[in-house]
């Protein structure tokens, strides 16, 4: 059941009060919540030293390695149960700590993780028999996995990763994003509580109370860490991929949407606004820019307005761009480039509009504007409910511009069309890990669409929509000249 904005505010105030009573001693929003306890309960598996955290995760790995697959599945079942029961708590903490997103949408994301993250059923043995006997190929754990998690989907990523990594038989140590430590560590504690209830080790996954670049570096170079998994921006993904270890990298994207003149325009408008505004555009799969055929563009925009979109003028778009994008100078090259203003990421459309002197109600979910291809809103992944709309004359122009706007991330793309040829051409040209047809973006991770879910979408390293099998290594067992019964 949806909750009102007034209820959200009350929830956030209560969470702020609860967390503040646990030892707030820093006015910086990224550090002012307790990363070691919640409501008087001390988190299990949270350490001050990365080496200790890795040692604890290694003990967890050795414990689960000796357990049966059925016992692993019991732990995962308990994680699902706790995640459903505590989804709203984690949603409240996430919004309160990071200042991003919407409580109700984060609650839904946790339910999605609980319901559609694969468990041990994803670990399937292959067999090959012939005249020379039997060969088995089994999916084995790596050992201890070192994982870096984001601030956009912190607890969702921790729980989803934990379930898959545990199903594969691994232990896990997390180095959470510094702006979402309390939220991430609540999820770590949840996993460990579930493990204990289900008969597993007390500490199966571990984390840091104050994660830093130094703790991440220790994790990446530690001999017990056999696999690195990074869900985050391009910088941290590059660092993990240059570690010299097996790594899974889930990087950024800039998902384009094409709407051609065969689409169901009313449905396309609603789907795009629904997807773009889900958790205030924080999911990396969310619609970021639209390329609409000129002969249907006005109809599309009018229907977007009927679904909570507010259109701003060119001058207002310029003013907003100056606020949500800031100049940053590269220390190595001395060059200045535009980057996202972190204070604006994941904010409500009404909050962003207020920054340029436009006052609207909470019924406004999305800010739309007509732009050209080179506009900053098109070229930069904002992670805000701001949607630029570029007019195009035909499918050739649409595909050409959409592919360029995606910047080769090969992450996610969307299209609304009834023309199979157009859909096929765009899918082939853009080469993204996820391609969503005639639906909101979140259908691509199983929310209103078929297939399992994940919040670690590994485009750069090729694993795609990760699951338990992504966190395994293949081992071959051969019995020569025997055990073939036919």
ABEGO torsion letter per residue (X at the ends): XBBBAAAAAAAAAAAAAAAAAAGBABABAAAABBAABBGGBBBBGBBABAAAAAAAAAAAAAAAAABBAAAAAAAAAAAAAAAAAAAAAAAAAAAAAAGBEBAAAAAAAAAAAAAABBBAAABBBBBBBBAAEBBBBBBBBAEBBBBBBBAABAAAAAAAAAAAAAAAGBBBBBBBBAAAAAAAAAAAAAAAAAAAAAGBBABABBBBABBBAAAAAAAAABAABABBBBBEBAAAAAAAAAAGBBBBBBBBBBBBBBBBAABBAAAAAAAAAAAAABGGGABAABBABBBBBAAAAAAAAAAAAAAGBBBBBAAAAAAAAAAABBBBBBAAAGBBBBBBBAAABGBBAAAAAAAAGBBBBAABABBBBBBBAABAAAABBAGBBBBBBBBBABAAAAAAAAAAAAGGAGBBBBBBBABAAAAAAAAAAAGBABBBBGBBAAAAAGBGBBEBBBABBBAAAGAEBBBAAAABBBBBBBBBGBGBAX
